[in-house]
């Protein structure tokens, strides 16, 4: 099972979460965390990509390994309205689907 490393804005490790392949990074934060959830990942819409409350910054070494934003997804529009939006690193955690090749993914909670 792949692991996701969640860090705070100061680059301190919050938690490493092991998640089943096919689950999203948002699900890793909300359902697989040993602390019941990762603070800062609210996921109000439950993964529908309409609220931006699962906003994360993807570590630069992982950007080329995750699926890019789909041009037909509302993700880009949603992200433009979140605090600390970064055109390069910002993603909705509900749209990053974990696979074995993403084992070790690092995301920061802005």
C-alpha positions, 0 to 999 in steps of 0.5 A: 500500500502506498504512503502519503507524507503530510507536512505543515506549511513549515515543512514539518511532518504531520503524519505519514498515512498508508492508503489503499491504491485507488483511494484519493489523498483526501481519503487518506487524510480523512479516513486512513489517518491514525489520528482520524483526520489530518487537520487542514483537510476539511473535504466539505464536499466529500470529494466532489471537487467543488469546495477546495477545502482539501487544497494541498501543495504537491512537493515539486519532486512529485509534480511530474508523477501525478496526473495533471489537472483534467481540462474538463474538471472544475479543479482549476477553477475551484483552486483559483479561489482558495487561500494560498493558491499556487499555480504550480503546486496547488491541487485538490487532494480529492483529485490525486488518486494514489497508486503504487508509483506514488508511494512516498508522495509528499503534500503540504497543507497550506 
